[in-house]
Amino acid sequence: MRSGCGWPKPRLPQLALEPDRAAQRLDLARAWNRLPDDSQEALALHLFEGVASPRAAQVLGISAAAYRARLARARHRLAALLGSPDSDDPDPVEVSR
């Protein structure tokens, strides 16, 4: 789309158009910072790096089964901190570092 001066009209960032999405990102950042370090590591390897369980376990120096359990706990903790209805933890504030 062009503006009157011939330059393309700048597109606003998607977040500026969706304040609820920005609030969700802030909630996620706050919840992430409250996770224990080992939960952050497990989630980061899986979500951001896309590392398979056997390799992630090797990176962390634990068994693949232990990594999968850690990842499951991390997901549960994050869901609890975000107040997910899927989480059965009634008091997510109790998650400790």
Backbone as CSV, one residue per row, in Angstrom:
resi,resn,N_x,N_y,N_z,CA_x,CA_y,CA_z,C_x,C_y,C_z
1,MET,0.847,-1.172,0.000,0.000,0.000,0.000,0.891,1.233,0.000
2,ARG,0.516,2.208,-0.792,1.323,3.417,-0.901,0.635,4.589,-0.212
3,SER,1.463,5.449,0.386,0.913,6.664,0.988,0.898,7.747,-0.085
4,GLY,0.401,8.921,0.221,0.278,10.007,-0.742,1.594,10.472,-1.321
5,CYS,2.726,10.254,-0.629,4.011,10.755,-1.108,4.730,9.748,-1.998
6,GLY,4.109,8.632,-2.282,4.744,7.651,-3.150,5.535,6.583,-2.414
7,TRP,5.794,6.774,-1.132,6.500,5.770,-0.338,5.509,4.727,0.148
8,PRO,5.968,3.480,0.289,5.054,2.467,0.831,4.634,2.839,2.253
9,LYS,3.375,2.610,2.536,2.877,2.872,3.876,3.454,1.831,4.815
10,PRO,4.065,2.263,5.918,4.667,1.283,6.829,3.590,0.416,7.465
11,ARG,3.913,-0.851,7.606,3.002,-1.770,8.282,3.284,-1.717,9.775
12,LEU,2.238,-1.629,10.542,2.398,-1.654,11.986,2.701,-3.074,12.420
13,PRO,3.550,-3.237,13.417,3.807,-4.590,13.917,2.504,-5.252,14.346
14,GLN,2.423,-6.536,14.160,1.224,-7.286,14.507,0.828,-7.063,15.970
15,LEU,1.810,-6.978,16.852,1.509,-6.802,18.269,0.807,-5.483,18.546
16,ALA,1.134,-4.464,17.783,0.484,-3.175,17.998,-1.002,-3.264,17.680
17,LEU,-1.357,-4.160,16.798,-2.749,-4.337,16.421,-3.482,-5.302,17.343
18,GLU,-2.739,-6.089,18.102,-3.336,-7.100,18.963,-2.811,-6.958,20.394
19,PRO,-3.390,-6.034,21.166,-2.892,-5.822,22.532,-3.000,-7.070,23.401
20,ASP,-3.987,-7.928,23.149,-4.110,-9.152,23.938,-2.904,-10.060,23.720
21,ARG,-2.423,-10.085,22.505,-1.246,-10.909,22.192,-0.003,-10.371,22.909
22,ALA,0.124,-9.062,22.972,1.256,-8.462,23.692,1.176,-8.817,25.171
23,ALA,-0.011,-8.783,25.730,-0.192,-9.131,27.143,0.153,-10.601,27.370
24,GLN,-0.213,-11.450,26.423,0.126,-12.874,26.539,1.631,-13.072,26.529
25,ARG,2.318,-12.327,25.701,3.784,-12.444,25.650,4.415,-11.988,26.961
26,LEU,3.875,-10.943,27.544,4.381,-10.484,28.840,4.126,-11.534,29.914
27,ASP,2.931,-12.116,29.900,2.618,-13.176,30.861,3.573,-14.350,30.690
28,LEU,3.849,-14.716,29.438,4.760,-15.821,29.166,6.169,-15.505,29.664
29,ALA,6.635,-14.294,29.423,7.972,-13.910,29.889,8.069,-13.955,31.410
30,ARG,7.032,-13.484,32.080,7.032,-13.520,33.549,7.027,-14.958,34.060
31,ALA,6.204,-15.794,33.439,6.136,-17.199,33.847,7.468,-17.887,33.589
32,TRP,8.063,-17.618,32.444,9.358,-18.231,32.090,10.404,-17.890,33.147
33,ASN,10.443,-16.663,33.561,11.435,-16.228,34.552,11.226,-16.854,35.914
34,ARG,10.046,-17.356,36.180,9.769,-18.014,37.462,10.059,-19.505,37.419
35,LEU,10.316,-20.042,36.233,10.631,-21.469,36.121,12.016,-21.765,36.677
36,PRO,12.199,-22.946,37.247,13.543,-23.356,37.658,14.465,-23.433,36.432
37,ASP,15.748,-23.274,36.657,16.711,-23.297,35.551,16.624,-24.583,34.733
38,ASP,16.470,-25.741,35.407,16.435,-26.992,34.654,15.191,-27.082,33.769
39,SER,14.100,-26.464,34.186,12.899,-26.423,33.346,13.119,-25.513,32.140
40,GLN,13.742,-24.378,32.366,14.044,-23.467,31.263,14.955,-24.151,30.242
41,GLU,15.960,-24.879,30.729,16.880,-25.576,29.818,16.143,-26.606,28.972
42,ALA,15.320,-27.412,29.601,14.600,-28.463,28.876,13.669,-27.860,27.830
43,LEU,12.925,-26.850,28.220,12.014,-26.213,27.275,12.759,-25.511,26.146
44,ALA,13.843,-24.833,26.469,14.607,-24.119,25.448,15.192,-25.082,24.419
45,LEU,15.737,-26.195,24.890,16.288,-27.172,23.952,15.205,-27.714,23.025
46,HIS,14.040,-27.938,23.559,12.938,-28.498,22.771,12.280,-27.451,21.870
47,LEU,11.874,-26.326,22.456,11.092,-25.334,21.725,11.914,-24.432,20.811
48,PHE,13.038,-23.944,21.306,13.802,-22.960,20.548,14.861,-23.589,19.662
49,GLU,15.470,-24.653,20.148,16.555,-25.285,19.404,16.091,-26.474,18.573
50,GLY,14.940,-27.041,18.920,14.425,-28.189,18.175,15.277,-29.438,18.319
51,VAL,15.930,-29.572,19.456,16.831,-30.702,19.689,16.008,-31.932,20.081
52,ALA,16.326,-33.064,19.472,15.642,-34.322,19.788,16.010,-34.772,21.201
53,SER,15.121,-35.554,21.801,15.308,-35.989,23.193,16.667,-36.647,23.459
54,PRO,17.118,-37.598,22.629,18.413,-38.221,22.934,19.571,-37.214,22.949
55,ARG,19.558,-36.277,22.010,20.628,-35.283,21.947,20.509,-34.284,23.108
56,ALA,19.285,-33.863,23.418,19.083,-32.935,24.536,19.553,-33.565,25.837
57,ALA,19.243,-34.843,26.006,19.689,-35.558,27.204,21.210,-35.582,27.280
58,GLN,21.832,-35.812,26.152,23.296,-35.850,26.098,23.871,-34.475,26.462
59,VAL,23.280,-33.422,25.936,23.736,-32.059,26.238,23.652,-31.777,27.735
60,LEU,22.576,-32.258,28.360,22.363,-32.006,29.788,23.056,-33.019,30.690
61,GLY,23.597,-34.073,30.083,24.297,-35.087,30.875,23.356,-35.990,31.660
62,ILE,22.177,-36.243,31.112,21.202,-37.117,31.765,20.686,-38.124,30.746
63,SER,19.932,-39.111,31.211,19.374,-40.105,30.289,18.222,-39.489,29.487
64,ALA,17.901,-40.115,28.372,16.793,-39.633,27.545,15.479,-39.693,28.319
65,ALA,15.302,-40.743,29.110,14.081,-40.868,29.920,14.007,-39.739,30.947
66,ALA,15.126,-39.420,31.563,15.155,-38.331,32.542,14.858,-36.991,31.860
67,TYR,15.365,-36.822,30.645,15.086,-35.582,29.915,13.602,-35.463,29.592
68,ARG,13.003,-36.545,29.122,11.578,-36.510,28.787,10.730,-36.205,30.033
69,ALA,11.118,-36.770,31.164,10.406,-36.478,32.416,10.590,-35.011,32.805
70,ARG,11.802,-34.506,32.655,12.084,-33.103,32.979,11.283,-32.177,32.071
71,LEU,11.212,-32.522,30.798,10.449,-31.714,29.842,8.961,-31.722,30.198
72,ALA,8.442,-32.881,30.560,7.029,-32.974,30.948,6.752,-32.127,32.192
73,ARG,7.646,-32.194,33.183,7.481,-31.371,34.390,7.560,-29.883,34.045
74,ALA,8.480,-29.540,33.149,8.639,-28.137,32.753,7.379,-27.622,32.069
75,ARG,6.814,-28.426,31.195,5.571,-28.030,30.525,4.454,-27.832,31.544
76,HIS,4.371,-28.751,32.495,3.335,-28.661,33.523,3.528,-27.403,34.369
77,ARG,4.754,-27.131,34.758,5.027,-25.941,35.571,4.669,-24.670,34.812
78,LEU,5.059,-24.621,33.534,4.757,-23.435,32.737,3.250,-23.258,32.598
79,ALA,2.543,-24.334,32.336,1.084,-24.263,32.230,0.472,-23.777,33.545
80,ALA,0.992,-24.260,34.662,0.482,-23.845,35.965,0.729,-22.357,36.197
81,LEU,1.898,-21.894,35.832,2.221,-20.484,36.013,1.370,-19.589,35.117
82,LEU,0.977,-20.116,33.977,0.151,-19.349,33.058,-1.343,-19.485,33.376
83,GLY,-1.647,-20.326,34.374,-3.030,-20.493,34.766,-3.840,-21.306,33.788
84,SER,-3.198,-22.244,33.130,-3.881,-23.089,32.144,-4.930,-23.957,32.816
85,PRO,-6.096,-24.087,32.194,-7.116,-24.978,32.756,-6.695,-26.444,32.684
86,ASP,-5.687,-26.760,31.853,-5.194,-28.135,31.747,-4.301,-28.511,32.917
87,SER,-3.835,-27.522,33.642,-2.959,-27.777,34.775,-3.802,-28.124,35.995
88,ASP,-3.408,-29.174,36.708,-4.163,-29.540,37.912,-3.532,-28.963,39.170
89,ASP,-2.564,-28.068,39.018,-1.914,-27.432,40.154,-2.765,-26.248,40.602
90,PRO,-3.410,-26.326,41.769,-4.292,-25.251,42.202,-3.560,-23.982,42.607
91,ASP,-2.294,-24.070,42.930,-1.558,-22.896,43.389,-0.208,-22.823,42.682
92,PRO,-0.177,-22.258,41.465,1.072,-22.216,40.708,2.150,-21.358,41.348
93,VAL,1.806,-20.552,42.336,2.791,-19.721,43.007,3.807,-20.565,43.759
94,GLU,3.450,-21.797,44.087,4.321,-22.680,44.864,5.477,-23.245,44.054
95,VAL,5.541,-22.985,42.745,6.651,-23.483,41.936,7.917,-22.790,42.405
96,SER,8.919,-23.582,42.779,10.136,-22.999,43.342,11.295,-23.121,42.370
97,ARG,12.290,-22.295,42.558,13.503,-22.318,41.727,14.490,-23.296,42.259
